[in-house]
Amino acid sequence: GRAPVQKDGQPLTGVDLISDDSFQDFELSWEWKVASSGNSGLKYNVSESLSTEMAPPHAAKGWEYQMLDDSLAEDNKIPSHRAGALYDMFPPSTGTAVKPAGQWNSSRLVFSGNHGEHWLNGVKVVEFELGSPAYDSAFAKSKYAKYPPWFPTRRKGQIVLQDHDAGVWFRSLKIREIK
């Protein structure tokens, strides 16, 4: 059977947390851990309107910093779905930065101008430039390719802590806007 949903299509149990504010140029740091075989993410540059208008209605539409139990989660078979990845676009440069399930990881995300960086436990694991050939190619091959044509260059959005029906913990979230 299907899990029960609310009128707007959101799951009845478990819920994504979405920021009230939108952010354009920022640095975000946080700590996280997942349960055994856990899968979650921190989404950024999220469009709330696109998230509700485009199927599936319960998924936040934005970039995702992947948080995963790389050893046991089903999603570990695809490199761009492992911990620290820009989900479905860029795999982490190393698979050794993530700590095992149940241990706290320290993450940092930099998104400024057209430049993005994902850091995991002090290691820069992803770096990208919006509009670069590598970025455009990764976008075209990703699940995001079906998003509206304005999406790849979008520069302001909300931040979402994802609930994926697996135990996930967040703490020490700090955001700094880059002027």
C-alpha positions, 0 to 999 in steps of 0.5 A: 500500500501507499503511505498516507498523505496530506491534502497537498501530497506531503507525507502524513508522517515525517516532513521536510523542514524548509527555511523561511528565507531564501539565500543566494550567496552563502556559506552553510555549515552543519553536522549530521549523522544517519542511521544504519543504511540511512539516506537523507540530504540537505537541499539548497536553491530550492524553488518552493513553487516548483516543488509543489507544481511539479511531480512528485509533489512531496519532493523539494526541487533544488540541488542536494548535498547527499547524506548517506550511509555509504557502506549499507544504503542502497543508493551507494551503487551510483557514485553521484549518490554517495555522501557529499555528492551533488546528488545525481550530478557530481560524485565526491572526489573521495569515498573516504571522507564520510564517517560510518552510520551513527557517527557525526559528520561535519559538512560545509556548503559554499554557493557564491556567484556561479561557484559551488563547493561541497565539503565533508569532514574537512575535505573538499569533495565537490566543486562546480561552476554553473554554466561550465561545460562539465556542469551543463553535461552533468545536468543534461544526464541527471534527473534534473534534465526534466526541470524547467530550462531556467533551473540550471542557472537559478541563483536564489532559493530556500534550504531544505532538510530532507526526511527520507523515512530513515533516521537522520540527525542535524545539529549546529546549522550555521549560515553566513551570507556572502556579500 
